[in-house]
Amino acid sequence: MTMPRTLAFCYLSLLWQRETITLSDLLRFVEEGHIPYINAFQHFPEEMKLYGRDKGIFAIESWPTYEDIYKKVIEIAKFLDLPRFPDITEDSYLHPNILCMKYLMEVNLPDEMNDLTCQVVKMTGIGEVDFLTFDPIAKMAKTVKYDVQAVAVIVVVLKLLFLLDDNLEWTLSNIAEKYNEKNKEDKPWFDFRKWYQVMKKSIDEKKQKWEEARAKYLWKSEKPLYHSSIDRAVVYKRREMVVSLQKQFSALVDSAPTVEKKSPSSFQFNWTEGDSARTCFHGHGLQGILKKKGQSLTTKNSLYWLSTQKFCRSYCKHVTTYEESNFSLSYQFIINLFSFLLRIKTSSLHEEVSLIEKILFKRKYGKTKKKSRSRKGRKY
Amino acid sequence: MSDFSEELIRSKTEDDKEESCVFSGTGMSFPWLQKHIGTVETGGKKEKDFAQTTSACLGFIQEALLKHQWQQAADYMHSYFQILEDSDSHKRQAAPEIIWKLGSEILFYHPKSSVETFNTFADRMKNIGVMNYLKISLQHALYLLHHGMLEDANRNLSFHCTYIPHLLYPFILQLLDYREVVHEDDYAYNTASQNMFDHSWKTSVNLRALIQTPGVWDPFVKSYVEMLEFYGDQDGAREVLTNYAYDEKFPSNPNAHIYLYNFLKREKAPREKLISVLKILYQIVPSHKLMLEFHRLLRKSEKEDHHKLGLEVLFGVLDFAGCTKNITAWKYLAKYLRQTLMGNHLAWVQEEWKTRKNWWPSFHFSSFWAKSDWKEDKALACEKALVAGILLGKGCRYFRFISKQDDQVLRKKIKQIKKSVKKHSVVNPGL
């Protein structure tokens, strides 16, 4: 049992309880230090002496990654022979409708987009209880990456509305801007360009602070770990040296206002109405990009492009790859934004988006599938 | 929802991202392969976050140092010390040197640091590893010297005298220089100079050995020669300098020749000797300011070769952008061109001008330069105008501009220039 596995086990229990926390939140709390992980042994009672092999387990030099923990979650659940987990219904936090709403709020997108996300969820069937609930016993045991999937749905909706081809979204923004200038009293139309400017600034600031905090992170604890009694003296001496050097230099550093450790929060961004410095787009309307078609509304944009043309079916474990330069800058921005939020790799998010599209556009993929069948059969 | 048509729109991005894909030429991308290639260096293991954050930290320190943000640098340094506990032994062994270099830099410049802080830091760093001890000690001594704490520096050094003697002499010499500069008027100078005497004879034997090994020892040679001259050993000094300049084993060093030349000048050596020394310098650094002196020597000489070389040297000096506003050079050139042409050596001038006539006009004599030179320094402009007139004829832009200028003071001069150009111009009106 290692630290990552322990963390995975904790997550399983949270999932069983259907707590309002996603895997990405959990890992973020670990990185921010709210959950002891890196030097967890510091909190052990005095009597527990660690040496030898324990060092390998407890002297951690990397933060847990999403992919890694996710894999371990499935492994452990299978190993423990766990039964089917309690159902994830429409009321639970982990249901895509609710998570979509949460993430829409977090990235400052209009509440009206919620309808669209719900529609996509319905069409793809990813909101079904059976799909969502984790069942380790099932042949293809998989748990849904709830957070990644919700975010992927949002990306798909953005593509539906704005196409994200570095062209249409800006044209629509121009229209929205013109309307907003003329009609200052009405509910403003959502302007993609303004949203982009606000979000880019915020995310860049956050990213910068995050990188600086990471660079200053102190990995080693006060109680150093050692392999055997021979190492002990050396290890302790080193620690003493480091501590004395640090003391010397901390006197040089301006006694900065002690940064209060923020209490853990599920939200990384907070947007409020009426803040002129940082516009809040929650209340903005989507009229500019939707148009009436009979009884219902439909998007002005009638085009779409798929994130992946063809899925890989070889043994390489990846379903698709993400080569940034193949995609529009807007798409890259959106992917980067959400992957930073969840602290996952951009390729993972892109893969999830492709998988949603695969379900949504079954017909398109079905056509290509037929084509490949007509070719001479090739074993993968 | 309306019908969606499949459209994969590939948009143009900014310059291609470098390492994001392997084999990008064929349009295939294998991100997993790139990752594996990256781990070959680390023996197949993925880079740990510890290594990643510490190298990011190092990057921030270096950036802060470049921008002179000492506070921030100290802050990051505080976090960087943990590299001394890195589980990777390579990094752990390389750490003390890096920490010493960065830490001493920060402590040197940080407003809040003092000599005590530096001393404590140096003492602590010395205790990590034997090889570092001496290096750090020497640099520590230099720091103390800089802050005027001679006794402490002395104490530091004398303690290490038994270690590697030849490394210490540069520092002793610095000590000597320092005392000379600071204590010139001080009565303590006499006692200091007595010490100096004792010190210097002790070191001179070893210094000679040092200088004989091939290398660049400019400050040592200079100080050593000064010392020898001070004690009257001219022959010794000459020998050292000649050796230093002419020994083939030594790397080509223009300063060696400069020192030798200055020495010979002080000694009032014959002109021939001076010329031969400077000739070599001319070959190495044709744009040196000593070249004007060289030209004077050549001019005064009786040999015709030297006269020709004198012209070459002048042209050579003015080839360089750093000398374009050197009024002496232009004055000499103007005068010398007249002299040469009067001596019926048109061929020399033509030979020199052949390689330059394509680019000198726009380099020196464009209308921009005409206006700018006239504004800045009228005397310079006049000299240049004369040269331009001689070499390019009176039709050239520079000459025409200057000759049209109406200046009270220089009117006479300009008239003279016009006359000279008429008489001596190289350009045939017929061509």
Interface residues (C-beta under 8 A of the other chain):
Chain A: A59 E61 S62 W63 D165 D166 E211 E212 R214 A215 K216 Y217 L218 W219 K220 P224 V235 R238 R239 M241 V242 S244 L245 Q246 Q248 F249 S250 A251 L252 V253 D254 K293 T298 T299 S302 L303 Y304 W305 L306 Q309 C316 H318 T321 Y322 E323 E324 S325 N326 F327 S328 L329 Q332 S347 F361 K364
Chain B: M1 S2 D3 F4 S5 E6 E7 L8 I9 R10 S11 T13 D16 K17 S20 C21 S29 F30 P31 W32 K48 D49 F50 A51 T53 A56 C57 G59 F60 W70 Q71 A74 D75 Y76 M77 H78 S79 F81 Q82 L84 E85 S87 I99 G103 I106 L107 H110 K112 S113 T117 T120 F121 R124 N127 I128
